[in-house]
């Protein structure tokens, strides 16, 4: 039986595995390294600054800048890096820090005597005393209700797409006003789509400003300090103090999570986006149906009433919702037993990233309603990984999973919040 099984091999999963391996835990890690990053379209760039995009290892030896040096590249402030470069960095990080990465997917995680039983996609059973679930954002993609249920031939999420060349000559409608929507629309134009438009509920597009220099003097730095989430003291709280965020009242956390760091495009995208000539703001799709000529007919409600729009395809760049109900890898018993927070039904997470089921630890987007907006970004992996592994070690000492299967154990010493 393994001490810890890590499910997921994106920035959070690899960071947790790196810390666990350094602690000498009997470890197994599952997932294809940086898979969702590898499948993004070429031409996309990392929105975060390079210095805010490190994966986490205990010695800090394998940051993005260290990888860039091996490639003869400078990871500079204010210079966006291609997402393909970042994906290759994650692969390099995995080779340096995780001795064995099993590329199979985990199909299910269920409680078992002494811990958990996991089933791989090809049916192998793996036993573990503790589990760290770091499945990224893909299980939690959000599509507007009016578009759900339509075949993927007509409606997709922005995260479904690698290269966008298949839309050459076609009419495409992109829904959303954030970076994914704006960059997808710009790329579609560059790849030769016949017509590209944006439909968004937002009344106006927001653009991040060019980041100021890192060394800009004492007073400007005090007024608006740099953080991995942008400048400002509020962002400093989100970026540097997730533990403080977790102690805020639940209603306050939920309100901040819903509003903080809302949709905005990167400063370097604005010039490219100018090629998208049809931008419809303050509007939303209320219904969609397939026409006889195999197009989509959309009813779009806006300030001046409802209009009808026909298009070949809709790409919903409408983000992700960290709902526990969408974490299908967890058995119904586990999902049903976990305590939840917020209207979205995210799992409650303790001080060392342990869920309410002893021995089940969570990382990444699922923890954002508890720990704040930084958990929606690579930046949060640094705060998460070491603390989560500390929680694993405490749980192992306390006797993980010693209660009857199907019920959370009530005795023993729980991880101490930090």
C-alpha distance (Angstrom), angle and dihedral (degrees) to the residues before:
residue distance angle dihedral
X1 . . .
X2 3.80 . .
X3 3.79 122.3 .
X4 3.80 90.3 -137.6
X5 3.78 137.1 6.3
X6 3.80 116.5 -163.5
X7 3.81 114.2 -153.0
X8 3.80 110.1 -157.3
X9 3.79 135.2 34.2
X10 3.77 105.0 -145.7
X11 3.83 123.5 108.6
X12 3.82 93.7 -64.4
X13 3.80 97.6 42.1
X14 3.80 93.3 47.2
X15 3.81 91.7 46.6
X16 3.81 92.7 50.8
X17 3.81 90.6 47.0
X18 3.81 90.9 50.0
X19 3.81 92.2 54.3
X20 3.81 92.6 43.6
X21 3.82 92.3 50.2
X22 3.80 91.0 49.5
X23 3.82 89.1 53.3
X24 3.80 90.3 54.8
X25 3.79 95.7 -117.0
X26 3.79 118.4 162.7
X27 3.78 92.3 -107.2
X28 3.78 141.0 -178.4
X29 3.80 123.6 -177.1
X30 3.80 126.2 -165.6
X31 3.78 131.1 -164.1
X32 3.78 143.6 68.4
X33 3.76 109.2 -79.8
X34 3.82 112.5 -102.6
X35 3.80 91.0 -21.9
X36 3.79 98.6 161.9
X37 3.81 90.4 47.9
X38 3.79 92.0 50.6
X39 3.80 91.3 53.6
X40 3.81 96.2 54.0
X41 3.81 116.3 110.1
X42 3.77 117.4 -90.2
X43 3.77 108.3 -109.4
X44 3.81 93.5 50.4
X45 3.78 118.2 118.1
X46 3.78 135.1 -155.0
X47 3.79 109.2 -97.7
X48 3.81 95.0 -158.6
X49 3.78 121.8 78.2
X50 3.83 113.9 -98.7
X51 3.82 91.3 -116.6
X52 3.83 88.9 56.1
X53 3.81 94.4 49.4
X54 3.79 104.2 69.7
X55 3.77 121.9 131.8
X56 3.81 111.4 -134.6
X57 3.79 129.7 -107.4
X58 3.81 124.2 162.4
X59 3.81 96.0 -108.4
X60 3.78 96.4 38.9
X61 3.79 88.5 -126.7
X62 3.80 99.0 130.7
X63 3.77 105.7 53.7
X64 3.77 125.4 144.6
X65 3.79 90.7 -97.3
X66 3.82 90.9 56.1
X67 3.79 90.7 52.9
X68 3.80 91.8 45.9
X69 3.80 88.9 54.8
X70 3.81 90.4 56.1
X71 3.82 87.8 55.4
X72 3.79 95.0 45.5
X73 3.81 90.6 -112.9
X74 3.80 128.3 129.1
X75 3.80 114.5 -135.2
X76 3.79 97.3 -146.8
X77 3.78 133.5 -174.9
X78 3.79 110.7 -104.9
X79 3.81 94.5 16.9
X80 3.84 112.7 106.3
X81 3.79 117.6 -137.4
X82 3.83 124.4 -144.1
X83 3.79 114.0 -102.7
X84 3.81 88.3 -126.8
X85 3.79 89.1 61.2
X86 3.80 90.1 51.0
X87 3.82 91.4 49.0
X88 3.81 89.8 52.1
X89 3.81 88.5 49.9
X90 3.81 89.9 55.9
X91 3.81 90.5 51.4
X92 3.82 90.0 50.7
X93 3.81 90.7 47.8
X94 3.81 90.2 52.6
X95 3.80 91.7 51.7
X96 3.79 91.4 51.7
X97 3.79 98.8 44.9
X98 3.83 112.0 23.1
X99 3.79 114.5 60.1
X100 3.81 95.8 -160.4
X101 3.80 127.6 17.3
X102 3.80 114.3 -173.5
X103 3.82 105.3 -147.5
X104 3.79 95.1 -155.6
X105 3.77 120.0 108.7
X106 3.79 120.7 -117.4
X107 3.79 109.9 -123.6
X108 3.79 99.0 -169.7
X109 3.80 144.3 6.0
X110 3.79 116.6 -158.5
X111 3.81 135.7 168.5
X112 3.79 116.9 -98.7
X113 3.80 137.7 169.3
X114 3.80 108.3 -64.6
X115 3.79 94.5 8.6
X116 3.80 133.0 -38.6
X117 3.77 142.6 -25.1
X118 3.78 118.7 -143.0
X119 3.79 126.0 -166.0
X120 3.77 120.3 -152.4
X121 3.79 122.8 -142.3
X122 3.81 90.2 -96.9
X123 3.80 94.0 48.4
X124 3.81 104.8 -98.5
X125 3.81 114.0 148.6
X126 3.82 116.1 -135.8
X127 3.81 123.1 -173.4
X128 3.79 123.5 -149.9
X129 3.77 137.3 172.8
X130 3.81 91.4 -145.0
X131 3.81 135.1 15.0
X132 3.80 130.8 -154.7
X133 3.79 111.0 -157.0
X134 3.82 110.4 -155.0
X135 3.80 102.7 156.0
X136 3.80 97.8 152.4
X137 3.79 123.2 -138.3
X138 3.80 104.8 -56.1
X139 3.83 97.1 92.1
X140 3.81 89.9 53.5
X141 3.80 103.1 52.2
X142 3.79 115.2 146.3
X143 3.82 124.5 -139.2
X144 3.82 120.7 179.3
X145 3.78 113.0 -102.4
X146 3.80 93.1 -117.9
X147 3.82 89.8 61.8
X148 3.79 100.6 42.0
X149 3.76 118.1 112.0
X150 3.80 95.7 26.9
X151 3.83 115.5 124.2
X152 3.78 117.3 -94.2
X153 3.77 87.0 -117.8
X154 3.80 85.8 76.2
X155 3.82 107.1 22.2
X156 3.78 129.5 35.7
X157 3.78 138.4 159.9
X158 3.79 117.8 -113.3
X159 3.81 89.6 -116.0
X160 3.81 90.2 61.8
X161 3.78 92.6 70.1
X162 3.75 134.1 88.1
X163 3.76 112.6 168.6
X164 3.80 115.1 6.8
X165 3.80 97.9 -150.8
X166 3.81 91.0 111.2
X167 3.81 89.6 73.5
X168 3.81 94.4 62.5
X169 3.79 109.2 137.6
X170 3.81 93.9 5.8
X171 3.79 131.5 116.5
X172 3.83 109.7 -114.4
X173 3.79 130.1 -175.9
X174 3.80 117.4 -159.0
X175 3.82 117.7 -159.2
X176 3.81 118.3 -150.9
X177 3.78 143.3 47.9
X178 3.81 103.1 -128.5
X179 3.77 132.0 96.9
X180 3.81 94.2 -81.7
X181 3.81 92.3 53.2
X182 3.79 96.5 43.8
X183 3.80 94.9 44.5
X184 3.81 92.7 45.1
X185 3.80 90.5 51.6
X186 3.81 92.0 49.0
X187 3.79 91.5 48.8
X188 3.80 91.7 49.1
X189 3.80 90.1 56.2
X190 3.80 90.4 47.4
X191 3.82 90.6 49.5
X192 3.80 92.4 54.1
X193 3.80 104.6 -101.3
X194 3.80 110.4 172.8
X195 3.80 95.0 -127.7
X196 3.80 130.8 -2.7
X197 3.78 127.9 -169.4
X198 3.79 138.2 172.3
X199 3.81 121.8 -136.6
X200 3.80 113.9 -172.3
X201 3.78 138.6 163.1
X202 3.82 90.3 -139.6
X203 3.76 114.8 101.8
X204 3.80 92.2 -138.8
X205 3.78 140.0 9.0
X206 3.78 117.8 -104.6
X207 3.79 122.6 -148.5
X208 3.77 128.1 -165.8
X209 3.78 113.5 -123.3
X210 3.79 125.1 -119.3
X211 3.84 105.5 -81.7
X212 3.80 113.9 -109.3
X213 3.79 119.4 -120.8
X214 3.79 116.3 -77.8
X215 3.81 90.8 -127.0
X216 3.80 104.0 48.8
X217 3.76 105.1 136.9
X218 3.78 135.4 -85.1
X219 3.80 102.0 -79.4
X220 3.84 98.7 49.2
X221 3.80 89.0 45.2
X222 3.80 91.5 52.3
X223 3.80 93.2 46.9
X224 3.81 94.9 49.8
X225 3.81 113.1 6.4
X226 3.78 119.7 -158.5
X227 3.80 115.9 -106.8
X228 3.77 133.9 170.3
X229 3.81 87.8 -103.4
X230 3.79 97.4 49.2
X231 3.79 134.8 -77.8
X232 3.80 124.8 -46.4
X233 3.77 142.2 70.9
X234 3.80 94.4 -95.9
X235 3.79 89.7 55.3
X236 3.80 87.7 47.8
X237 3.80 88.9 60.4
X238 3.80 91.9 49.4
X239 3.80 94.2 44.6
X240 3.79 102.9 39.7
X241 3.79 105.6 25.7
X242 3.80 112.2 43.9
X243 3.80 87.9 145.5
X244 3.80 90.3 61.6
X245 3.80 90.2 47.0
X246 3.82 89.0 54.9
X247 3.81 90.4 58.2
X248 3.80 94.2 55.7
X249 3.82 117.0 105.4
X250 3.79 111.8 -81.2
X251 3.80 93.2 -116.6
X252 3.81 90.9 52.2
X253 3.80 92.5 49.0
X254 3.78 91.4 50.0
X255 3.79 92.6 49.5
X256 3.81 92.5 49.4
X257 3.79 92.9 45.5
X258 3.81 90.7 53.1
X259 3.82 94.9 48.7
X260 3.79 110.6 25.4
X261 3.79 120.2 103.5
X262 3.77 93.5 1.6
X263 3.81 126.0 -169.7
X264 3.80 113.9 -46.8
X265 3.77 138.1 149.0
X266 3.79 124.9 -122.1
X267 3.78 115.8 -102.2
X268 3.80 92.0 -121.3
X269 3.82 92.1 56.9
X270 3.79 97.7 57.1
X271 3.80 97.1 85.7
X272 3.81 92.8 47.7
X273 3.81 91.5 47.3
X274 3.82 90.8 57.9
X275 3.82 87.0 81.6
X276 3.83 89.3 68.7
X277 3.77 100.1 90.0
X278 3.83 102.2 179.1
X279 3.81 111.7 66.9
X280 3.81 116.6 161.4
X281 3.79 111.9 -170.3
X282 3.78 129.7 -175.7
X283 3.80 89.5 30.2
X284 3.78 136.6 114.2
X285 3.80 135.9 -170.6
X286 3.80 109.3 -113.3
X287 3.81 99.0 178.9
X288 3.79 139.8 3.2
X289 3.78 133.3 -167.7
X290 3.79 138.0 169.4
X291 3.80 115.1 -106.9
X292 3.79 128.0 -142.8
X293 3.79 91.2 -99.6
X294 3.81 90.3 54.9
X295 3.77 98.3 -104.5
X296 3.79 129.8 120.4
X297 3.78 120.6 -103.4
X298 3.80 110.3 -155.6
X299 3.79 128.8 -166.5
X300 3.80 105.9 -148.6
X301 3.82 120.3 -166.5
X302 3.78 119.0 -154.7
X303 3.80 142.1 152.3
X304 3.81 91.2 -72.4
X305 3.80 96.8 47.3
X306 3.80 133.2 -92.9
X307 3.78 123.2 -31.8
X308 3.80 130.5 -174.4
X309 3.78 121.4 -123.5
X310 3.79 129.8 -176.4
X311 3.78 121.2 -155.6
X312 3.80 139.6 160.3
X313 3.81 96.6 -128.8
X314 3.79 142.1 2.6
X315 3.80 122.5 -145.6
X316 3.80 111.5 -163.3
X317 3.79 108.6 -150.4
X318 3.77 90.2 177.3
X319 3.77 102.8 132.5
X320 3.78 133.1 -125.6
X321 3.81 135.4 -62.3
X322 3.83 116.6 -148.6
X323 3.79 96.6 -139.3
X324 3.78 118.7 158.2
X325 3.81 89.1 -143.0
X326 3.81 88.4 68.4
X327 3.81 93.4 54.2
X328 3.80 90.6 93.6
X329 3.81 92.4 166.0
X330 3.82 88.0 75.4
X331 3.78 114.8 81.1
X332 3.81 117.0 -111.7
X333 3.80 88.5 -109.3
X334 3.80 91.8 58.4
X335 3.79 95.8 41.8
X336 3.77 91.6 47.9
X337 3.79 94.0 49.7
X338 3.80 100.0 47.7
X339 3.78 118.9 101.6
X340 3.79 113.9 -121.1
X341 3.77 138.1 -149.8
X342 3.78 131.5 -154.7
X343 3.76 133.3 8.4
X344 3.80 91.6 -73.5
X345 3.79 92.8 64.1
X346 3.80 99.6 -119.6
X347 3.81 116.8 165.8
X348 3.77 119.8 -99.3
X349 3.81 111.1 -112.2
X350 3.81 126.1 -158.4
X351 3.78 131.3 -139.7
X352 3.80 94.5 -77.8
X353 3.80 96.5 37.4
X354 3.80 95.2 -94.3
X355 3.78 117.0 143.9
X356 3.78 122.3 -136.1
X357 3.83 88.1 -90.0
X358 3.81 106.1 80.2
X359 3.78 111.8 -114.8
X360 3.81 97.1 17.1
X361 3.81 109.7 110.4
X362 3.79 126.7 -174.0
X363 3.80 133.1 -153.2
X364 3.78 136.6 -178.7
X365 3.79 129.4 10.1
X366 3.82 95.1 -0.2
X367 3.81 88.7 64.4
X368 3.82 96.0 49.4
X369 3.83 95.9 94.0
X370 3.82 87.8 55.4
X371 3.80 101.3 36.8
X372 3.77 103.1 27.3
X373 3.80 141.8 -116.5
X374 3.81 96.7 -40.9
X375 3.82 88.8 73.8
X376 3.80 88.4 68.0
X377 3.81 89.2 65.2
X378 3.81 138.9 56.6
X379 3.80 86.6 -107.9
X380 3.82 91.3 75.1
X381 3.81 93.2 63.2
X382 3.80 90.8 77.5
X383 3.81 92.9 56.8
X384 3.79 93.4 41.3
X385 3.80 108.3 45.5
X386 3.80 103.8 61.3
X387 3.79 94.1 39.5
X388 3.78 93.0 48.3
X389 3.81 92.1 51.7
X390 3.80 89.2 48.0
X391 3.80 87.1 54.8
X392 3.81 90.6 49.2
X393 3.79 91.2 53.3
X394 3.79 91.3 49.4
X395 3.79 91.0 49.0
X396 3.81 91.8 49.2
X397 3.79 90.1 53.0
X398 3.81 90.3 48.1
X399 3.81 92.7 51.9
X400 3.79 110.8 -97.2
X401 3.75 118.1 -133.8
X402 3.81 96.0 -0.6
X403 3.79 92.9 140.8
X404 3.82 124.9 86.1
X405 3.81 116.3 -71.8
X406 3.79 113.9 -96.9
X407 3.82 95.2 32.3
X408 3.81 130.2 75.7
X409 3.78 112.0 -112.1
X410 3.81 111.4 -109.7
X411 3.78 102.2 -167.4
X412 3.79 132.7 64.8
X413 3.77 132.2 56.8
X414 3.78 116.1 -52.8
X415 3.80 122.7 -149.4
X416 3.78 112.2 -81.4
X417 3.83 113.2 -118.2
X418 3.81 116.0 -117.3
